[in-house]
Each structure stands twice: as structure tokens, then as C-alpha cells.
Amino acid sequence: MATIKISRAKSCSAAIDYARGRNQLKAADRDWLVQHGVPFETVDTLNNRAVAVSGQLVDPDYAKNQMKQTRELFQNAGKTEAMRVIQSFSHEDLDPTNPADWQRCNDLGNELAQRIAPNHQVAIYTHIDGTGHMLHNHIIINMPNLETGKKYNHNNDWQRVCDIANQISREHGLTVIDREQAPAERRTMAERQLNAKNEYVWKDDLRGRIDNTMSDSSISSYKDFSEHLAKSGIIIHDRGKSFSYEFLDANKKHRRARGKTLGADYEKETILNELELRQEPSDPDIGHLRKYSREAETSYLSSQQRSDGHGRDYQIATSNDHETERDNQRATNTGQRVDSLRISINGIAEAIRQYYSRLVERIKLARLKEQQRAKQLKTARRHHRGLGR
């Protein structure tokens, strides 16, 4: 079965560095693999935490710079630069001691990325370390949508992603978690007994007041949330990693409970994630798109020249006086001047795709040459050892 965790990353680069884990695979994890039957020759090649990688509209080895370039292009990332999805598989579904399952895990992560974030740059890194050594993917989603320019934004995204992950699991014959049987609320035996007798349960009262507050979709910040709770007679306390709620129950008795004792729906992470996902993304400012690569610019302009024959006319727009003065100063300092272009988002996305496609092909060619050189060197060494005998 696959489990899903979602969080926001203020620094996309830091999230990628952690997920890639270059030269950070621990000796204890390598020893564990050898002890469980993974060939030493295979383990000896592992250095990074990520044992399999892939990307959507991005090269996973260069995702940090490519995603940064895209965010600078659209200039709308805000405080959150990326979304981070962790997709974990049980040993029943994927075997961490089987290298073939490492790639299978990564393929499942790539499929999930394509369905939950089409037209976004996504890098998928597969790990085998951690508690229980369960195979899991770190899926890093860059915020800008290459087609619309808007930020990745979905209300109740955890449930949506879980549903899609379950659908993928079913299609591949893997086990599925029955979410309907997973309690969002925690009830003690005393609560269940009172409820069975139709007697007043103060925690149910508290849950109900919080639920009524969260049902108002206009509430999209912690400040709004706490203010509306106060109107319901509830004082919320931020305890660092958790929330606690304080109120007078129907019998005017002072009550206090932590979010985790009420259930997963009332914990700090769940509440804040939901509030943040409700925040409306601002439309991208496409009037000042100056920061993109020279190669992408050349590719885009070439494509427009070819399309002019079909009656499509693209104009190079000039900036206002203040912007022109600033651009001229930059041109003096750098020896380059990039004109401000009023172009469509679809055109930009195509330019980015063409640029990254050529980059990926060059990387593949370089890797192929490196493999050929290694093979030739290995053959030469064998021949040399044969002569020595």
C-alpha cells in the first residue's frame, strides 16, 4: 500500500538537495542491503540517498537550476517555491532488497507526478533508507505551471493525491489503503460509551465548533482561523509542533485538549496545510519577463519567425522610461541587454521545453561517451592482465 505525505518547501533548492542526498547514503544502509542479499557490486555503486531518479519537464540532475530559472521567469513563486510529496510503499508491494523494485518505485512516482501536476516541472528521487527501509519517493513539484504561469494550488490536495495514488496502485495490482476506515477522529472508550448513551461529549462539542469554523472556505490564514474560533468560544494555543484548544463546555466547565487527542483533522499540520491551500494564487505578471536564458530566447524567436508565415504576429514591446533606464544600466554592467517581450505563456513554455530537451540530449550523449570510455578502459585492463600472464 502507498501512503502519502504533502508539505510545502520554502526553498526548492534545499528540498532537492535533501532528496538527491549526494554522497549521503549511510554506511549502515549499505550494510543493511548487503546483509539482505543485495549484491555487493550493486551496493558498491551507491553513494547518493536517491537510488533512482527521473524528471518531468526537467532533468533531475540539474533540476535545482532549471526550476530556479523557471521561477525567475514567472516571478510568482512567493514564500513557497515547491510542493513536496512523499510516496511510501510497504514491503508487501515493493521489496527494498530488489534493485528492480527501486526503478519500479521511481516509475510509480513519475506516473503520480504526471497525474497530479501536469505542465509542472517535477523531479522524483527514490530512497531506500529510513525507518523500516521502505521504498519511498520524494516528489518535488516546482510551483509555476508552464502552460498558465499560475502556481500549483489545490484545496484538500492530500485527499486528491491519495485518491490518484490509490488508483495507480490498483492499476498496477498493488494493495490500497481503505481511507474510509482510517479514523480522522480519536475517541476514547469513555467517549464511545457516552455517545452510545446519547449523552453530552465535550470533545464532540469541541470538534463540532472547529469543524464549523473550517467549513467556511473564506478562512485562509491562521489569524482568520483563530479569530473565528474565538467567536465560537475557543482559544487556540500554538505549542510549536502542535495545537491545543481551550473552551467552556455546555456545562460551563473549563476544558482543554490537544489536536492529536481530537484526531488527525485537528492537528497543526493538517489545519495549516488546508488553510494555506485555500489561499488564491495571484495571476502571473507577464509584462516583465526578462530573466530567461539566451538559448531559450533564441529558440523562441526562431520558432516565432517560422510561425509568422501562418499569420501570427508577435511584437517586441518596449518598457516604460524607468524600466528602460534600469535595463540600460544592466546592459552596461553585463555587456548584454535583454529586451522586454510581451509574449504568450504558451510560447514561453515551448521555449523552456526546447531548451531542456536539447540539454537532456547533450547530457545523454556525454554519459554514453563516458560509458564507452569506461568500457574501453576495462577491456584494455583485461587485455593487459592477459599479457602479464
N, C-alpha and C positions, 0 to 999 in steps of 0.2 A: 504494500500500500504506500502511496505517496502522501507525505504531509507537506504543508505549505506555510511559510512564514514570509511576511512582507514588511519592509521598513523603508524609510526614506534616507538617502545619503546626501548630506550637505556637501561632501567632497566626492565627486565621481572618481577622481584620481586615486584617492585613498581607498575607496571601495574596490577598485580594480587591482590596486597593489596587494590588498589583502587576499582577494580572490585568486589572483595569479600566484601569489606566495613564492616568488622567485627565490630559489635556493633555501626554502624554509621548511621542506619536508623533514620532520624529526627522525632521528635515528631509531627511536622507539617504534615509530610507524613502519619504517623499513624492516626492522627486525620482526615485527608482527606479521608482515606479509611473507617473509621468508619462512617463518615458523608455521605458517598456514598453507605452505605448499606452492607459493608463487616462485617461479624460477629465479635464482639469484641473478642471472644475466638480465632479466627484465627489471628487477628491483634496482640493480646497479645503474640503470639508465635514468632512474627517477631522482630529480633534485627539487623540483617545484612541488608545492602543495597541490596544484592542479595537475592531475594525471591525464586529462583530456580537455581540449579546448575547441571552441568553434565560435562563429560570429554571424550575425545577421546585419547586412549592410555595413559591416566593419570587419577589419582584420583583428582577431583577438590579441595578437602580439603587439599591435600598435593602437589598440582601442583607446588608450588614455589620451593620446594626442589627437586622434581623429575625432573623438567625441568632444574634446575641448574646442576643436576648430568649429564644429557644428554649433555648439552653444554660443560661441562668439559670433557666428554668422547670424543667428536669430536673436541674440541678445534678450532672451526672455526666461532664462533658467531660474532666476530668483534665488531664494535661500536653498532650495533643493535642486541639486544638479542631476540626480539619478534616482531611480527606484531600484530596490534590491529585493529579489525574490529568491528564497532558499527552498529548494525542492528536494526532499529526502525520501529514500526508498528503503523499505525493510529488507532484511536478508532473505525473506521469503520470495521477494520479487527479483532482486539483483544481488549477486554474490560479489563482495568486495575482493575476494581472493581469485576471481576470474577476470583477467585483463580484458577479455572480450566484453564483459559487462561494464567496464569503465567507459568504453566508447558508446555502448548502448545507452547508458545513463546520460551521457552528453547529448546523444541524438534525441532522447526524450525531452531534455531541457530545451534543445533547439526548437523542437516541434511546439513546445509550450510557448516559447518566446514568439514564434511566428503567429500564434493564435491570439495571444493576449496583447501583443504590441506590434501590429503590422505597421510598416513605414517608420519604425524607430530603429536606431542603432542599438543592437543588443549583443553583449559578449557573455558567453556561457563557459564557466570554469567548473570542472568536476573534481571533487575531493573524495578521499577515502579515509581521511583522518577524523579525529574527534571521538566522542563517546560512542562505543559500540561499533566503530568503524563502518558505519552505514554509508553507502554511496549517496552523495548529495551534490546538487548543483548550486552554484552561486550565479544567479542570472542578473546581470547589471544592465538596466534599461536607461539609455540616455533620454532626457526629458523632451527635447523638441521632436515633434512629428515632422518628418521630411516632406510630407505632402502638404500639410496645412500650416506648419510652423507653430501650432499650438502645443502646449505642454501636455504630457501624459497625465490624464486625470480621469479617475473613475470613482464614483461613490460605491461603497460596500465592495471594494475591489477584492478583498480577501475571499469573500464567498464566490465572486465571479471566477477568480483564478482557480479556486478549489474545484469548482464545477467543471472547468475546462480540463484541469489536471485529471480529474476522475474520468472524464470522457476519453482522454488519451489512454489512461490505464486500461479501460475496458476494451478499447480498440486493439491494444497490444496484449490482451489476455492477462493483465496484472490484477492484483487484488485492489479493492476500493473500500475506502472508509465510509461507513454509513453515517453521514453528518447528522442525520435526523436523530440518531441515538446518542450523539455526543451532547451532554448537558451543557447549556450555556449558563445555567444557574447551579449553585451548590446549595443543597438543602440538608440540614442535619436531621437526625431521627426525630428530635423534638418538634421541628418544623413540620415534618411529614405527618406526625401524629396530630398536631393542632389543625393542620389543613384537612385531615381526614374527618375531624370532628366539626369542620366548618367554623372553627374559632379563629380569632384575630391573630395574625402572624406579622409581627412588626417588620421583619425583614422583607416580607412580601409588599408591605406598605411602602418601604423604602425603595425597593426595586421598581414598584409601580410609578413612584414620583420621578425617579431617574429616567425610566422609560418614556414617560410623558414629555420630559424635557428633551430627550434625544429625538423624539418623533417630530420635533419642529425642525424642518430642514433648513430654516434660515439661520439656525445656530451653527456657526462655523469656526468658533475660536474658544479657547479655554475661558477667556473673560466672559463671553456671552453665556457659556455653559454654567459657570459658577454663579453669575448674576441671576439666571433663570432658576437655578437650584435654590438660591436664597429666597426667591419669591414663593417657592414651594415649601419653605421652612427647613431647607437642608443646607448645612455648612460643609463645604468640601475642603479637605486638607491635602496638600501635596506633600507626600512623605519621601520625595526623592524618586524611588523606584516604583512607588505605588500611591494610590489614592485611598483616603478614608473618608467616610461620610458620617455626619453628626446631625441628629434631629430629635424632636419631641414626638413620640408616637401618639396614637389616638387616645391613649390613656394618660397623656401628659408626662410620660416617663422618658427621661433622657436616655437616648440610645446612640451607639456608635459602632460602626462596622467598617472593616477594610474591604476594598474592592474584591480581593481574591476570595474572601469568605462569602461574598454575594454571588460570584460566578465570573466566568471569563468576559462576559459582556460589560462588566462594570470595572474592569481593571484599567489602569492608567494607559497602557499601550493601546488597548482596543479603543478606548474613548478618544485619545488624541489622534490616532490614525484616522478614525472616522471623521472627526472634526476637520482635520487638515485636508482630507479628500473632498470635503464639501466646498472648499474654497475655489471660487471660479478663477480659471486662468485668464490672464489678460491676453488680448489679441496681440500677435507679434507685430512689432514695429518694423515694417519692411521698407521704410523710407530712408534708412541709413545703413544699408547692408554693404559695408566697405571691407570688413575683415574676412576675407576668404583667400584661399591660395591662388597664386598667379596661374598655376597649371589648371585649376578648376575654372578660373576666369577665362582662360584661353579656350578651353574645351567648350564652355558655354557659348562664347561669342561665335565660335566656329559653327556650332550647331544652329545658332540663330541665322547665320548667313545662308546656310543650306535651306532653312525653312522659309526664308524671305521669298523664295520662288513660289511658295504656296499662298502668298498673300498675307503673311503675318509680319507685321511691322513692329519692331522693338526699338524704343527710343532710349538714348543715353541722356539722363536728366542731370541738370546742374544743381548744385546745392545753393542754399541762400548765402548771403555775403559772409556771415560769420562762419558758417561751415567751410566755405571755400578758403577763407583765410587760414583756418586751422589745418585744412588738408594741405594747403601750400606749404605750411610750416613743416608738416610731417614729411612732405616730399623733399624739402630741403635737407632735413636731418637724415633721411634714409636713402635718398637718391632714387626714390620711387614715388609714383603718385597713382593712387587707385581712384578712379572716378566713381562717384556715387551712381548706382544703377537703379532705376525703377523697373524691376523685373518681377516676374511671377514666381511664386513659391515653387510651382512645379518645375520651372526652369532651373531653379537653384538645386532642387533635389536631384534632377537629372545630371547636373554638373558634378555634384558630390558623388553620385554613383559611378560616373565615368572615371573620375579621379581615383576612387578607391579600387575600382575594378582593375585599372592599369597597375596600381600599386600592388595589389594582391598577385597579379600575374608576374610582376617583377620579383616578388618575394618567392613565389613558387619556383621560378626559373633559377634563382640564386640557390634555393635549397636543393634543387635537382642537381645542379653543378657540384654543390658541396657533397652530396651523397655519391656522385660519380667519382669525385676525387678521393673520397674515403674508401670506396670500393677498389679503386686502382691502387691506393696505398696498401690496402690489406692484401691484394693479390701480389704486389711486389714483395711484401714481407714474407709471405708464404714461399714465394719463389726463392728468396734469399736464404730462408731457413733450409729449403731443399738442397741448395747448392752447398750449404755448410756441412750437410751430412756426407 
